[in-house]
C-alpha cells in the first residue's frame, strides 16, 4: 500500500466513526429523514408505474 491508500483508509475510518456518532446523537432526526426518503422512493416508484402503465395501454 502506498501513502495515499493509507491516508485514505485512515480518513475513511475517522469519517465512519464521526458519522456513527452523529447518527446516534441525532437519532430522532435520522429516523424522520429515513421515513421521508422512503416516502419519496414510494412516490417515485408509483409515478414510474403510472407512466409504464400509460405506455402499455397506448400499445
N, C-alpha and C positions, 0 to 999 in steps of 0.2 A: 504494500500500500504506500502511496506517496503522501506527501504532506497535505495536499488538498483533500484527499479522501479522509484522512484522519480528522482534519479540521471540520469537514462537512459532517462526519459522524458525531463528533462532539457537539457541534451546534444543533444537530438534529435531536440528540438525546436531551439537551438542555431545553429546546423548544417543546418537545413532547412532555417533559416534566412540568414546564410552565403552563402548557395547555391543559394538562390534567388538573393542576392546581386551580386554574381559572374556571374550569368546568365545575369543580367541587365548590368553589367559592360562590359562583353564580348559578347554582343548580336550578332554582325555580325559573330563571330567565332562559336557561338552556332548554328546559322541558317545554316552555311556551314556544320557543323558536322551532324546536323539532316538530311540535304539533302543527305549527304554521306551515312548515316546509312539507309536511305530509299532506296537508290540505291543498297546497299549491300543486303538488305532484298529482293528486287525485283530480283536480280541475283540469290539468294539462292532459291527463290520460282520457278524461271524459271528452274534452274538445277534440282530441285526436280520433276517438271512436266515432264522434258525430261526423267529422269530415270524412272519415273512412266509409261510414255508412252511406253518406250522401254520394260519394263516388261510386259505391257499389250499386246503389239504386239507379243512378244515371245510366249504367250499362245495361 
